Amino acid sequence: MSIKEGTKFQISQAIQSYFNSADSLTVISNNGITIQFMLPDGRGYGSMPVEHLDYLLKKSNLSLVPNKRSLLSNDHEEEQIG
């Protein structure tokens, strides 16, 4: 998965305590080795290796939040098919 700036992830309740009780995080930079992220509501920021983010995704501790643009484009494509 390509992790781009602005990508948002939902944090599972099981690990929210490790992220200042935040329910999501947003990627602010990715240099291929390290991901830097920001937590909502001024709860902070941090960084982690890309491998660790991949691990959290595989363990379902993080889940991708689809952006609104992709949801709109998917709805639009379905309308054109029918």
Secondary structure as GFF3:
##gff-version 3
##sequence-region A 1 82
A	DSSP	beta_strand	8	11	.	.	.	ID=ss1
A	DSSP	three_ten_helix	13	19	.	.	.	ID=ss2
A	DSSP	beta_strand	24	30	.	.	.	ID=ss3
A	DSSP	beta_strand	34	39	.	.	.	ID=ss4
A	DSSP	beta_strand	44	49	.	.	.	ID=ss5
A	DSSP	alpha_helix	50	58	.	.	.	ID=ss6
A	DSSP	beta_strand	62	65	.	.	.	ID=ss7
A	DSSP	alpha_helix	68	81	.	.	.	ID=ss8
###
